[in-house]
Amino acid sequence: MKDLGDTSPPLLRVERQRWVIPARLAVTAIPYLWLLVFFLAPFFIVFKISLSEVAIAIPPYRPVFDLSEGLDVLWEKARALSFGNYVWLTEDDLYWKSYLSSLRIAAISTLIALLIGYPLAYAMARAPAAMRPILLALVILPFWTSFLIRVYAWIGILKREGLLNATLLNFGVISEPLTILNTDIAVIIGIVYSYLPFMVLPLYANLERMDHRLIEAARDLGCTRVKAFWLVTAPLSLPGIVAGSFLVFIPAVGEFVIPDLLGGSETLMIGRTLWSEFFANRDWPVASAVAIVLLAVLILPIVFFQRHQQRADEAGR
C-alpha cells in the first residue's frame, strides 16, 4: 500500500531530515554538557588537589601540575605521582572510623525513614483523590522553612530542659530527663526528620500509579490482605523503595549540619571530618582525598545496582 503519512515534496522531506538529526544531538548533548561542567570538571579539580602537597600558601597546597612548566616537566611529574594522601587515610583510624560511622548512621536513618515513609505514602496513595493534593502539600510543607532553622528547632526539643523531656516528665513516663542531644540518636532523629519527604515522594508516586485491580485479583484468588500486600504491592513498589532509599542514604552519609548541631564530640561523621580538614587544619590535599574516596563509596554501589537491574531486565525479556 502507498504510504499517505507524509505528502510533502521529497526535497522538503530531505531538508527536514537534515535538521532533525542535529536537533536530536543537541537535546542529547545538553545533559552530558551539564554533567561535564558541574560534575566531571569539579571532580578532576578535587582529584588534582588530592595529589598535591600541603604548603603554607594561598591556596594552602603546592600544585602537582603547572602548565607553564612545559609538557616535558608535566610528563616527568605524572610519572612520579604520589598517592601518599590516600595511603594516609588507611593509616589514620580517624578517617575509616568516620566512614564506617557515617555509613552506619545513614543506613539506620534510611531504614527508619522507610519504616515511617512507606505506610505514610501508602495511606496517601489510597486516600480519596480530592485529599491527595492536600496530603502531598503537607509532606512538602517543611521545605518552605529554612533547613537550618528546622534543625535548630530540634535542639529545643531534645535538650534536657526541652519540650520532649518536659512532656515525658509531666505524664510520668520518666523520672529524670533523658540525655538525647549530642548523641548519635539525636543525629538519626534529625536526619530522618529532614529527609523523610525524599522517601515519601518517590514511594507515593510509585504506589499512586499502581493498578489496584491486581490486589483485587489476588484477593479473589484466596490471598489475605497481608499476603496480597507482600505478593503484589511490595514487589511493584520496589523501584520507589530503591529511589527513596538512595535519596535519603546518599546525602545522609555526607551530612555536616545535622551532626554538627545535634551530635556530640564523639559523633564521627565524614562530613565533619571533611570540614575540619579543610577549614581547621587547612590540609586541602588530605581533605580532597577524603572527598574522592567518599564519592567512590557512594557511586560504586549505585553503578553496580544499575548494572544488576539492567541484566535482570534483559533476562526478563
C-alpha positions as CSV (number, residue, x, y, z in Angstrom):
1,M,0.0,0.0,0.0
2,K,1.1,3.5,-0.7
3,D,2.3,5.5,2.4
4,L,0.0,8.5,2.7
5,G,1.5,9.6,6.1
6,D,3.8,12.3,4.6
7,T,2.6,14.0,1.4
8,S,5.3,16.7,1.4
9,P,7.7,17.0,-1.6
10,P,10.8,14.8,-1.4
11,L,13.1,17.9,-1.3
12,L,11.3,19.2,1.7
13,R,11.5,15.8,3.5
14,V,15.2,15.7,2.9
15,E,15.6,19.2,4.3
16,R,13.5,18.4,7.3
17,Q,15.5,15.2,8.0
18,R,18.7,17.2,7.8
19,W,17.6,19.5,10.6
20,V,16.1,16.7,12.8
21,I,19.3,14.9,13.4
22,P,21.3,17.9,14.7
23,A,18.3,18.8,16.9
24,R,18.3,15.4,18.5
25,L,22.0,15.5,19.0
26,A,21.7,18.9,20.7
27,V,19.0,17.7,23.0
28,T,21.1,14.6,23.9
29,A,24.2,16.7,24.4
30,I,22.7,19.1,27.0
31,P,22.7,16.6,29.9
32,Y,26.2,15.5,29.1
33,L,27.4,19.1,28.9
34,W,25.7,19.7,32.3
35,L,27.4,16.6,33.7
36,L,30.8,17.7,32.3
37,V,30.6,21.3,33.7
38,F,29.1,20.6,37.1
39,F,30.4,17.1,38.0
40,L,33.4,16.0,36.0
41,A,35.3,19.3,36.0
42,P,35.0,19.8,39.8
43,F,35.8,16.1,40.3
44,F,39.1,16.4,38.4
45,I,40.0,19.7,40.2
46,V,39.5,18.0,43.6
47,F,41.4,14.9,42.4
48,K,44.3,17.1,41.3
49,I,44.4,18.8,44.7
50,S,44.3,15.3,46.4
51,L,47.6,14.5,44.6
52,S,49.3,17.8,45.8
53,E,51.3,18.5,48.9
54,V,50.2,20.8,51.7
55,A,52.0,24.1,51.8
56,I,51.9,27.4,53.7
57,A,50.4,29.4,50.9
58,I,47.2,30.7,49.4
59,P,45.6,28.3,48.5
60,P,47.4,26.0,51.1
61,Y,48.8,23.4,48.7
62,R,51.6,23.0,46.2
63,P,50.1,22.1,42.8
64,V,51.5,19.0,41.1
65,F,50.8,20.2,37.6
66,D,51.6,23.6,36.3
67,L,51.1,24.2,32.5
68,S,53.7,27.0,32.4
69,E,56.5,24.4,33.1
70,G,56.2,22.7,29.8
71,L,55.0,19.3,28.6
72,D,58.3,17.5,29.4
73,V,58.2,18.6,33.0
74,L,54.5,17.7,33.3
75,W,55.3,14.2,31.9
76,E,58.0,13.7,34.5
77,K,55.7,14.8,37.3
78,A,53.0,12.5,36.0
79,R,55.4,9.6,36.2
80,A,56.3,10.5,39.8
81,L,52.8,11.0,41.1
82,S,52.4,10.1,44.7
83,F,49.2,8.8,46.3
84,G,50.5,9.4,49.8
85,N,47.4,11.3,50.9
86,Y,45.3,8.2,50.1
87,V,47.7,6.0,51.9
88,W,47.4,8.3,54.9
89,L,43.7,7.7,55.0
90,T,44.3,4.0,55.7
91,E,47.0,4.6,58.3
92,D,45.0,7.1,60.5
93,D,42.0,5.4,62.1
94,L,40.1,8.7,62.3
95,Y,39.1,8.5,58.6
96,W,38.0,4.9,58.3
97,K,36.1,5.2,61.6
98,S,34.4,8.3,60.2
99,Y,33.5,6.4,57.0
100,L,32.1,3.4,59.0
101,S,30.2,5.7,61.4
102,S,28.7,7.7,58.6
103,L,27.6,4.6,56.7
104,R,26.1,3.1,59.9
105,I,24.1,6.3,60.9
106,A,23.0,6.8,57.3
107,A,21.8,3.1,57.0
108,I,19.9,3.3,60.3
109,S,18.3,6.6,59.3
110,T,17.3,5.3,55.9
111,L,15.7,2.2,57.4
112,I,13.7,4.2,59.9
113,A,12.7,6.7,57.2
114,L,11.5,3.7,55.1
115,L,9.5,2.2,58.0
116,I,7.8,5.6,58.6
117,G,7.6,6.7,55.0
118,Y,6.1,3.6,53.4
119,P,2.9,3.5,55.5
120,L,2.6,7.3,55.0
121,A,3.0,7.0,51.2
122,Y,0.6,4.0,51.1
123,A,-2.1,5.9,53.0
124,M,-1.7,8.9,50.7
125,A,-2.0,6.7,47.6
126,R,-5.1,5.0,49.0
127,A,-6.7,8.3,50.2
128,P,-9.6,9.8,48.2
129,A,-8.5,11.7,45.1
130,A,-9.7,15.0,46.4
131,M,-7.5,14.6,49.5
132,R,-4.2,13.6,47.8
133,P,-3.1,17.2,46.8
134,I,-3.6,18.4,50.4
135,L,-1.7,15.4,51.8
136,L,1.1,16.0,49.3
137,A,1.3,19.6,50.2
138,L,1.6,18.7,53.9
139,V,4.6,16.5,53.1
140,I,6.3,19.3,51.1
141,L,5.4,22.0,53.6
142,P,8.6,21.6,55.7
143,F,10.6,22.7,52.6
144,W,9.0,26.1,52.9
145,T,11.1,26.7,56.1
146,S,14.9,27.0,56.2
147,F,16.7,23.7,56.7
148,L,18.9,25.3,59.3
149,I,16.0,26.7,61.4
150,R,14.3,23.3,61.4
151,V,17.4,21.6,62.7
152,Y,17.9,24.3,65.3
153,A,14.3,23.7,66.4
154,W,15.3,20.1,67.3
155,I,17.8,21.4,69.8
156,G,15.0,23.0,71.8
157,I,13.0,19.7,71.6
158,L,15.8,17.2,72.5
159,K,17.8,19.1,75.2
160,R,17.4,18.0,78.8
161,E,15.2,21.0,79.6
162,G,13.5,20.7,76.2
163,L,9.9,20.0,75.1
164,L,10.3,16.2,74.9
165,N,11.7,15.7,78.3
166,A,9.2,18.2,79.8
167,T,6.3,16.3,78.3
168,L,7.5,12.9,79.4
169,L,8.1,14.2,82.9
170,N,4.6,15.7,83.1
171,F,3.0,12.5,82.1
172,G,5.1,10.4,84.5
173,V,6.7,8.4,81.7
174,I,10.3,9.1,83.0
175,S,11.5,10.2,86.4
176,E,14.5,12.2,85.2
177,P,15.4,13.9,81.9
178,L,16.8,11.8,79.1
179,T,20.1,12.7,77.5
180,I,19.3,12.7,73.8
181,L,21.0,15.8,72.5
182,N,24.7,15.5,71.5
183,T,24.3,11.7,70.8
184,D,24.0,9.6,67.7
185,I,20.3,9.2,68.4
186,A,19.8,12.9,68.0
187,V,21.6,12.8,64.7
188,I,19.5,10.0,63.4
189,I,16.3,11.8,64.5
190,G,17.5,14.9,62.7
191,I,18.3,13.0,59.5
192,V,15.0,11.1,59.5
193,Y,13.0,14.2,60.0
194,S,14.9,16.3,57.4
195,Y,15.0,13.6,54.6
196,L,11.6,11.9,55.2
197,P,9.9,13.7,52.3
198,F,12.6,12.4,50.0
199,M,11.5,8.9,51.0
200,V,7.7,9.6,50.8
201,L,7.6,11.3,47.5
202,P,9.1,8.5,45.3
203,L,7.1,5.9,47.2
204,Y,3.8,7.9,46.7
205,A,4.5,8.4,43.0
206,N,5.1,4.6,42.6
207,L,2.1,3.5,44.7
208,E,-0.3,6.0,43.2
209,R,0.3,4.7,39.7
210,M,-0.2,1.1,40.8
211,D,-3.2,-0.8,39.3
212,H,-5.3,-1.7,42.4
213,R,-7.2,-4.3,40.4
214,L,-4.2,-6.5,40.9
215,I,-4.9,-6.5,44.6
216,E,-8.5,-7.4,44.0
217,A,-7.4,-10.2,41.7
218,A,-5.1,-11.6,44.4
219,R,-7.9,-11.4,47.0
220,D,-10.3,-13.2,44.6
221,L,-7.7,-16.0,44.3
222,G,-7.7,-16.5,48.0
223,C,-4.9,-14.2,49.3
224,T,-5.4,-12.4,52.6
225,R,-4.7,-8.7,52.8
226,V,-1.3,-9.2,54.2
227,K,-0.3,-11.9,51.7
228,A,-1.7,-9.8,48.8
229,F,0.5,-6.9,50.1
230,W,3.7,-9.0,50.1
231,L,3.0,-10.7,46.8
232,V,1.7,-7.8,44.8
233,T,2.2,-4.3,46.4
234,A,5.7,-4.8,47.8
235,P,7.3,-6.1,44.6
236,L,5.7,-3.5,42.5
237,S,6.7,-0.7,44.8
238,L,10.4,-1.9,44.9
239,P,11.5,0.9,42.4
240,G,10.1,3.5,44.7
241,I,11.8,1.9,47.7
242,V,15.1,1.9,46.0
243,A,14.8,5.5,44.7
244,G,13.7,6.8,48.1
245,S,16.5,4.9,49.9
246,F,19.1,6.4,47.6
247,L,17.7,9.9,48.0
248,V,18.0,9.5,51.8
249,F,21.1,7.5,52.2
250,I,23.4,9.4,49.8
251,P,23.0,12.9,51.4
252,A,22.9,11.4,54.9
253,V,26.4,9.9,54.5
254,G,28.0,13.2,53.8
255,E,25.7,15.3,56.1
256,F,27.5,18.0,58.1
257,V,24.9,20.4,59.5
258,I,22.9,17.9,61.4
259,P,25.9,16.1,63.1
260,D,27.4,19.5,63.9
261,L,24.3,20.9,65.6
262,L,22.8,17.7,67.2
263,G,25.8,15.4,67.5
264,G,28.3,15.5,70.3
265,S,32.1,15.5,70.2
266,E,32.1,11.7,69.9
267,T,29.8,11.6,66.9
268,L,32.1,10.8,64.0
269,M,30.8,11.5,60.5
270,I,32.8,12.1,57.4
271,G,31.1,15.5,56.7
272,R,32.5,16.9,60.0
273,T,35.9,15.3,59.3
274,L,36.0,17.0,55.8
275,W,35.1,20.4,57.3
276,S,37.8,20.0,60.0
277,E,40.5,19.1,57.4
278,F,39.5,22.0,55.0
279,F,38.9,24.8,57.5
280,A,40.5,23.9,60.8
281,N,43.7,22.0,59.7
282,R,43.8,23.7,56.2
283,D,45.0,20.4,54.8
284,W,43.3,20.6,51.4
285,P,45.1,17.6,49.8
286,V,44.1,15.2,52.5
287,A,40.5,16.7,52.6
288,S,40.3,16.3,48.8
289,A,41.4,12.6,49.1
290,V,38.7,12.1,51.7
291,A,36.1,13.6,49.4
292,I,37.3,11.4,46.4
293,V,37.0,8.2,48.5
294,L,33.6,9.3,49.8
295,L,32.4,9.8,46.2
296,A,33.7,6.4,45.2
297,V,32.0,4.8,48.2
298,L,28.7,6.3,47.2
299,I,28.8,6.0,43.4
300,L,30.1,2.4,43.0
301,P,27.2,0.7,44.7
302,I,24.8,2.7,42.5
303,V,26.6,1.7,39.4
304,F,26.6,-2.0,40.4
305,F,22.9,-1.8,41.2
306,Q,22.1,-0.2,37.8
307,R,24.0,-2.9,36.0
308,H,22.3,-5.6,38.1
309,Q,18.9,-4.1,37.2
310,Q,19.8,-3.9,33.5
311,R,20.9,-7.5,33.5
312,A,17.7,-8.5,35.3
313,D,15.6,-6.6,32.7
314,E,17.4,-8.2,29.8
315,A,16.9,-11.7,31.4
316,G,13.2,-10.9,31.9
317,R,12.8,-10.1,28.2
